[in-house]
Amino acid sequence: MRNRLYPLAKGLRKNMTQAERKLWKYLKNKQLGVKFRRQYPIDNYIVDFVCLESRLVVEIDGGQHSESRTDTSRDEYLRSQGFKVLRFWNTEVLENIEGVLDKIRGML
């Protein structure tokens, strides 16, 4: 199942949202001291960002994420696999990047 997600993940990396691009600017190249990957397949899901070393998933939610039940199921599954999950709204990333980065640092 995972292999089928790689082409989709690659496409998502090419079409990141404004908020995803902004956060990636701060996460890439180990700027927080650890390696993050973007649009990364984990089992049946593609997560926005993940630090495998710290088992931390970071998701950015916008209008397409109005299905809180789906997000809850996804988060529960990721947690059952040993991941911590942080979620931020697009506006939070765009308007308060330092606050977002502080929360991420606190979970690493």
N, C-alpha and C positions, 0 to 999 in steps of 0.2 A: 504493500500500500504506500509506503514511504516514497519509493522510487517514482510513483506517478505524481507526487507532489512537487518534486524538484523543478520541472519545467514551469509549473504555476508559480512557485516561489521565485524563480528567476524573473518571471514577468512582473511580479509584484515589486521586486527590487528596482526594476526599471521605471515603475510608475508609482513611486512613493508620494504620499500626501505631503502638503507643506509642513505639517506638524512632524511627520516622520522624518523628513529631510532635516528639519531643524534639530531634532533630538539626535539623529545620526551624526550630525556635525560634532557633537560633544561626546558621543560614545565610541566613535571609530578610533582606530590606532591606539587603543589602550589608554585613552586620556584619563579614565577613572582608575587606572592601574590594573584593569582586567580586560580580557578580550570579549567583546560583544559581537554577535552575528545578527544580521537583519533578515527578516522574512525567512525564517528557518523552520523547516519541517520537524515536528516532534510527533511521531506516530501519525494519527489521522488529522493533525492540525498544523497550520502554519502560524507561528507566532511572529509578532512584529520584531521584537528584539529578544535575544537570550544571551546570558552569560552562563556557559556550561560549567565553568569552574565554580561559580557561586550558586548554580542551580536557580538563577533568577530570570524570570520572564517579565518583560515590560510590554504592555499593550497600550496602544493609543486608540481611544474610542471617539468616533464621530457619529454622524447621523445614521450610518449603516449599522451601528451597534445598538439599536433601540431594543433588540431582543435580549432582555436581561436574563431570561431563562436559559437561553442558549449559552450566553457568556458564563452564567453560573455553572452550568454543566461542564463546560470547557475548563473553567478554573478548577473545579473540583477534581476533574481527571488529572490535570497537570499537577495539582497538589498531591494527588495519590501517587504520582510518579516521582515525588520528592522535590518538585519545583516550588519556589515562592513566586507569587504572581502579584505584580503591581499594575494597576490600571490608571490611566490619566485621560482626561478629555482633551480633544484637539486644542480647545481654547486655553486650557491650563498650560499646555506645552508652549503655545504661541505667546501667551501673555506673562508667564511666570516660569521661565526655563530654569532659573536658579533654584526655585522651590522644588521643581521636579527633580533636578539633579541632586539636591539635598536628600530627598526621599530615597532616590536610587542608591546614593552612597550609604545611607543608613541601613540598607538591606544587603549590601555586599559583604 
